[in-house]
Amino acid sequence: EVQKLLQKLGALPIGQALKIGLLKSLMRARYDVEPLGHYGLAKQKYTHFTSPIRRYADLVVHRALFQHNLGAAKSLKETAEHISETERNSADAGRDSKDVKLFAFLKTQLASGQPTRYPALVTDLRNFGFFVDVPGLALGGLVPLSSITDDFYIYDEQRSHLMGRRTRRMIRLGDKVEVQVAKVDTFKKQVDFRLTTKFREISKSKFSLKRFQAPVLSRHHGSGRHRRRR
């Protein structure tokens, strides 16, 4: 059902942004002694046996088949918890290793004074800015409204967009934009981007300023961030 939903989302203009949000909301997989099935495969009965990537869980199943005493519930429960923890640690270590190289690469771009421009997708909106996903870097980050000086932008949460009070330029969820790196914080693993593309312009006759007085007004408040995509 989830796969069918993802396929349907792909047909929407903001489909990619919704896909990213949905996948981020899913819980991490874990090993257990109870027959919980496999959520991704939609199977009620599932166990590791010959995974495409041979893991310790496969070996535990093999041993349990040949040695029944190894398959005691207490022993398997402890093993499952241990495997789940070490898998998380391994994944985190792998990401950290890549982050070190990636942030060094981005800092080099900043030092050059000519950061590369990357295609990006608007994935979230806030009253202090908007978040983008940059496929070329496998990275997400914030574009602060304080870095956009051409207008004062109004955040409309219900309509999921930011609109320039004077220019009527608009940023919406799912918009494809172009950005470049503006700030790199290695310690916090956070990257700020600067918008390098023009916004879509909206006809003034179609909207009234009175309709945009209720939402929160802000241009540079807040300090939310996205961490590296996982």
C-alpha positions as CSV (number, residue, x, y, z in Angstrom):
1,E,0.0,0.0,0.0
2,V,2.9,2.4,0.8
3,Q,4.5,1.6,-2.6
4,K,1.1,2.4,-4.3
5,L,0.9,5.6,-2.4
6,L,4.4,6.6,-3.4
7,Q,3.6,5.9,-7.1
8,K,0.5,8.1,-6.9
9,L,2.5,10.9,-5.2
10,G,4.9,10.8,-8.1
11,A,2.2,12.2,-10.4
12,L,1.7,15.3,-8.3
13,P,3.7,18.5,-8.8
14,I,4.8,18.3,-5.1
15,G,5.1,14.6,-5.2
16,Q,8.9,14.4,-4.6
17,A,8.7,16.6,-1.6
18,L,5.8,14.5,-0.1
19,K,7.8,11.3,-0.8
20,I,10.8,12.7,1.2
21,G,8.5,13.7,4.1
22,L,6.8,10.3,4.1
23,L,10.0,8.3,4.1
24,K,11.5,10.4,6.9
25,S,8.5,9.7,9.0
26,L,9.0,5.9,8.9
27,M,10.6,4.1,11.8
28,R,14.0,2.4,11.6
29,A,14.0,-1.3,11.1
30,R,15.0,-3.6,14.0
31,Y,15.5,-7.3,14.7
32,D,13.1,-9.1,17.1
33,V,12.4,-12.6,18.2
34,E,8.6,-12.1,17.6
35,P,7.2,-12.8,14.1
36,L,6.5,-9.2,13.3
37,G,6.9,-9.7,9.5
38,H,8.5,-7.4,7.0
39,Y,6.9,-4.0,6.6
40,G,8.6,-3.1,3.3
41,L,7.9,-6.4,1.7
42,A,4.4,-6.6,3.2
43,K,5.1,-10.2,4.4
44,Q,3.6,-11.5,7.6
45,K,6.2,-14.3,7.8
46,Y,9.8,-13.2,7.3
47,T,13.3,-13.9,8.6
48,H,16.8,-13.4,7.5
49,F,18.3,-16.4,5.7
50,T,20.3,-15.4,2.6
51,S,20.1,-11.7,2.5
52,P,21.5,-10.1,-0.7
53,I,24.0,-8.5,1.7
54,R,25.1,-11.3,4.0
55,R,24.8,-10.0,7.6
56,Y,25.2,-11.5,11.0
57,A,21.5,-12.0,11.3
58,D,21.7,-14.5,8.5
59,L,24.3,-16.5,10.3
60,V,22.3,-16.5,13.5
61,V,19.3,-18.1,11.6
62,H,21.6,-20.7,10.1
63,R,23.1,-21.6,13.4
64,A,19.6,-21.8,15.0
65,L,18.5,-24.3,12.4
66,F,21.5,-26.5,13.0
67,Q,21.7,-26.1,16.8
68,H,18.3,-25.9,18.4
69,N,19.7,-24.9,21.8
70,L,21.2,-21.7,20.2
71,G,17.7,-20.7,19.3
72,A,16.5,-20.2,22.9
73,A,14.2,-17.1,23.2
74,K,16.4,-15.3,25.7
75,S,19.5,-15.8,23.7
76,L,17.9,-14.8,20.4
77,K,16.3,-11.7,22.0
78,E,19.7,-10.5,23.2
79,T,21.3,-11.2,19.9
80,A,18.5,-9.4,18.0
81,E,18.9,-6.3,20.2
82,H,22.7,-6.4,19.8
83,I,22.5,-6.7,16.0
84,S,20.0,-3.8,15.8
85,E,22.3,-1.6,17.9
86,T,25.4,-2.4,16.0
87,E,23.6,-1.9,12.6
88,R,22.6,1.6,13.7
89,N,26.1,2.4,14.9
90,S,27.6,1.2,11.7
91,A,25.1,3.3,9.6
92,D,25.8,6.3,11.7
93,A,29.6,5.8,11.4
94,G,29.3,5.5,7.7
95,R,27.3,8.7,7.4
96,D,29.7,10.6,9.7
97,S,32.6,9.5,7.5
98,K,30.9,10.8,4.4
99,D,29.9,14.0,6.2
100,V,33.6,14.8,7.0
101,K,34.5,14.6,3.3
102,L,31.4,16.4,2.2
103,F,31.7,19.3,4.6
104,A,35.4,19.7,3.7
105,F,34.4,19.8,0.0
106,L,31.7,22.4,0.7
107,K,34.1,24.6,2.7
108,T,36.6,24.5,-0.2
109,Q,33.8,25.8,-2.4
110,L,33.1,28.7,0.0
111,A,36.8,29.6,0.2
112,S,37.0,29.8,-3.6
113,G,34.3,32.5,-3.6
114,Q,32.5,30.7,-6.4
115,P,30.3,28.0,-4.9
116,T,28.7,25.6,-7.3
117,R,25.0,26.0,-8.1
118,Y,22.9,23.0,-7.5
119,P,19.3,22.1,-8.5
120,A,17.2,21.7,-5.4
121,L,13.6,20.9,-4.2
122,V,11.7,22.8,-1.6
123,T,10.6,20.3,1.0
124,D,9.4,22.3,3.9
125,L,8.4,25.9,4.7
126,R,8.8,27.9,7.9
127,N,8.3,31.6,9.0
128,F,12.1,31.9,9.1
129,G,13.0,30.3,5.8
130,F,12.5,27.1,3.7
131,F,14.3,23.8,3.6
132,V,15.6,22.3,0.4
133,D,16.8,18.8,-0.6
134,V,19.8,18.8,-2.9
135,P,20.1,15.5,-4.7
136,G,23.5,16.3,-6.1
137,L,24.9,16.5,-2.6
138,A,22.5,14.0,-0.9
139,L,22.0,16.8,1.6
140,G,19.2,18.9,3.0
141,G,19.6,22.4,4.4
142,L,18.0,25.7,5.1
143,V,17.6,28.8,2.9
144,P,17.1,31.6,5.6
145,L,14.7,34.4,4.6
146,S,17.3,36.8,6.0
147,S,19.5,35.9,3.0
148,I,16.7,37.1,0.6
149,T,16.8,40.8,0.7
150,D,14.4,41.8,-2.2
151,D,11.2,41.7,-0.1
152,F,9.5,40.9,3.2
153,Y,8.0,37.4,2.9
154,I,4.8,36.3,4.5
155,Y,4.4,32.7,5.6
156,D,0.9,31.2,4.9
157,E,0.9,27.8,6.6
158,Q,-2.5,26.8,5.3
159,R,-1.6,27.3,1.6
160,S,2.0,26.1,2.2
161,H,3.8,29.0,0.6
162,L,5.8,32.1,1.3
163,M,4.8,35.3,-0.6
164,G,6.7,38.6,-1.0
165,R,4.6,41.4,0.5
166,R,5.6,43.8,-2.2
167,T,6.7,41.8,-5.2
168,R,4.1,39.0,-4.8
169,R,6.8,36.4,-5.5
170,M,6.0,33.1,-4.1
171,I,7.8,30.0,-2.8
172,R,5.8,26.8,-2.6
173,L,6.3,23.2,-1.3
174,G,7.7,21.2,-4.2
175,D,9.1,24.1,-6.1
176,K,12.3,23.4,-8.1
177,V,15.0,26.0,-7.4
178,E,18.7,26.5,-7.7
179,V,20.9,27.1,-4.7
180,Q,24.5,27.4,-3.6
181,V,26.2,26.8,-0.3
182,A,26.3,29.9,2.0
183,K,27.4,28.5,5.4
184,V,28.8,25.3,6.7
185,D,28.8,24.3,10.4
186,T,30.8,21.1,10.7
187,F,30.2,20.7,14.4
188,K,26.4,20.9,14.1
189,K,26.4,19.1,10.7
190,Q,24.3,21.9,9.2
191,V,24.5,23.7,5.9
192,D,22.7,26.9,4.9
193,F,22.1,27.6,1.3
194,R,21.5,30.8,-0.7
195,L,18.9,31.0,-3.4
196,T,20.3,31.7,-6.9
197,T,17.1,31.4,-8.9
198,K,14.1,33.8,-9.3
199,F,10.8,33.1,-7.7
200,R,7.6,32.5,-9.6
201,E,5.6,35.8,-9.9
202,I,1.9,35.9,-9.0
203,S,-0.6,38.3,-10.5
204,K,-1.6,41.0,-8.0
205,S,-5.2,40.9,-9.2
206,K,-5.5,37.3,-8.1
207,F,-4.6,37.9,-4.5
208,S,-5.4,40.5,-1.9
209,L,-3.1,41.6,0.9
210,K,-6.0,41.4,3.4
211,R,-5.9,37.6,2.9
212,F,-2.4,37.4,4.1
213,Q,-2.5,39.4,7.3
214,A,-3.4,36.5,9.6
215,P,-0.4,34.2,9.1
216,V,2.9,34.8,10.9
217,L,5.1,37.5,9.4
218,S,8.8,37.1,9.5
219,R,11.9,37.6,7.5
220,H,14.7,36.5,9.6
221,H,13.5,35.0,12.8
222,G,14.2,31.5,13.9
223,S,17.1,29.1,13.6
224,G,15.7,25.8,12.5
225,R,17.9,23.5,10.6
226,H,17.9,20.2,8.7
227,R,20.6,17.7,9.2
228,R,22.1,15.5,6.6
229,R,19.6,13.3,4.9
230,R,19.4,9.7,6.2
